[in-house]
Each structure stands twice: as C-alpha cells, then as structure tokens.
Amino acid sequence: MHQLRRSVFSERLGWNVNVINGLELDQFDLPEAHYLVHYAPGGRVNACTRLLPTTGPYLLADVFPILVEGEIPRAHDIWESTRFCADRATAPVNIAAVLMAGMLEFGQFLGLRAYVSVSDIRMEPIMRRAGWNPVRLGATVETGTDTAAAEWLEVSPEYLARVRRRAGATGSVIANLGELRQERVAA
C-alpha cells in the first residue's frame, strides 16, 4: 500500500511527500488510522484510501485548515479520507466507486455522519459519477501540483445503495466487515 502511494503521489503526481525505503508515509499514518485496500488477483495492492477520525490529528485540520470556511470539523462521527489512489494499470475501471462503496460501508458500520477530504478538484466529477455528492467546505487553493478543496461527503444508506449500484456491487465490498462486527461485539 505504501509502495502504491509512493508510485502515485511522489512519482506520478510529483507531490513533495516523505518516501522512506521506497514507502510513502506521513504523520497521519497513525495507529487509529484504518485503511481500505483493494488487491489485484495476484495479491498486490492496486488501490487504497486511509480513513482517520477527526477527533485527533488529521490532514485537513493540521495542514489545510485554510480550505474550510468556519469551524474545522471535529467529531466522533466525522472521519477523514486521504491518500485515495489506484494503480492505473491493474485496478478495475470502477475502482473509485468500489473504494467509495467501501468507505460508505465502513461509515455505516461506525455510525458516521460524514467524511471530510482534501482532494484535487479533479476528484469531484469522479465522486459524482460514483454516485456521491461532494460539498465544498470553502475556497480552493493552488498547491503547485493541483487545485485542492476540502470536501464534505455525507454517509447515508441512500448514498451507499447508489454508490454500490454504480460500482456494480451486489453486496458488501469490504471482505472482512463481518470480522470487524465480531471484534466490535467482543469489545
């Protein structure tokens, strides 16, 4: 996953990110982070995103607060999605919708109200095509490599159904969601 992030963010997009021993890592790869990971048939990671609670340190609040008009979102039922990426050569053509369906499944599982995200504005039409409706939280900023915006993405059963449909998923896209449920019950 961290190799894929290096390939996408450092090599393809030219972002100034930390690469250590061939792995892209940053200060938000924290123990409380959860990762949605998609695997190619051979077992190699070909898409991922990082999900992080907004009650602690997170990218929007700590690096890009200028993107939010008003109060920075911080609540137990709002999480952040960052490092959303895919390998163009091996990920399925519908991978954005598949990852977003996974985000919505995880969000429903946790009882989330929404995700926030710092995204290149080129992601907005991709989110809409996948069936989700991003709402900007403020103005955009030029980063030198893209135009960034803070997005609000509501979590709801309706969005989950629509995004699953657009992803072509007939059921859960998170393979181990049942295990997560059992862990939660046991805790």
LINUR-V632510 format. One record per helix or strand of 3 or more residues. SS is the DSSP state (a for helix, b for strand). FROM is the first residue (numbers start at 1). TO is the last residue. If there is no record, write none. Layout:
# LINUR-V632510
ss->[SS,SS]
from->[FROM,FROM]
to->[TO,TO]
This chain:
# LINUR-V632510
ss->[a,b,b,a,a,b,a,b,a,b,a,a]
from->[2,34,45,59,65,78,95,114,122,147,157,177]
to->[12,39,53,62,67,86,110,120,129,154,167,186]
